[in-house]
Each structure stands twice: as structure tokens, then as C-alpha cells.
Amino acid sequence: MAKVTFREDWCKGCGLCVEACPKKILALSKTRLNSAGFYPAEMTDQEKCIGCAFCATMCPHVVITVEK
């Protein structure tokens, strides 16, 4: 199983990772703000992650790390 981690304080909430995820298991938080005042991306179901790293590839701020 793949492990996805986010550097939430760097996330600008652009949503590119959310759109890139083929499993649709990423979302922008609706309740938490990071230190920069953005709603960061978060994993909604880690068990379904296939480790494709499309999210990390699309992230312009290098916020996401995918480990297999």
C-alpha cells in the first residue's frame, strides 16, 4: 500500500492534485486552514491509494510525497 504525505503549510489549495487523482480520494479540507490561510489538500481514503503519484507530479509547490 502506498503512503501519501502532505506538507500542509506549503499547500496553496489549488486543487490540481484533487483533479489528477484517478481514484478521487483527495479533497481540499473544508474545516482546516493552514498557517498561510489556505484549505490544504488531504487524503480521504488512504486504503484506496494505488501509489500512481499523479498528485505529486501535478503539485506546483512540491507539497506531496508518495512512498510505495
N, C-alpha and C positions, 0 to 999 in steps of 0.2 A: 504494500500500500504506500502511496506517495504522501509526503508531508509538505504542506504549503504554509509558509510563514510570511507575515507582512510586517514591514517597518511602518507602522501606522502613523507615526509622526511625520513621515515624508509624504504620505498619501494626499493627493490633491482632490480625490473624489471624482476623477474624470469619467470613470465607468468603462474605460476601454477594456479592462480585464474582464469585467462582467459580461460585456458583449462577446469577447473572444472565447469564453469558456463553452466547450461543446456540451458539457453535462449540465450547464446552467445552475451551478452550485455556488456561485459567487454573487454577492449583493453589496450594495452600499449600505452601511449602517443607517438605521432610521432613528436611533436613540443616542448614539455616542458621537461626540465631536473629538477630533484630535487637538493637539496643542496649537495648531495653525487655524483651527476653526472650521475644518472640513469634516464631512462624514466619510470615514475611511471604508475601504473595501474589507469584506470579511467573508470567511468560508461558512456556508450554511450547512454543508453535509460532507465532512472530511472523508467518510467511508466511501463515497461515490467518486472520489477523485481518481483519475486514471494516470496522472503524472505527465500529461502531454506538454505542460509548460507553455501553452499558448498565452496564458495570463501573464506570465513573467516576460515573455517576448514582446507583448503589446505594451507593457507598462513603461511610459516615457520617463518615469522618475526612479526606476530600478528599486521598487518597493517590495517586490515579491521574489521569494526564493522557493524553489521546488526541489525536494530531495526524494529520491526513489529508494 
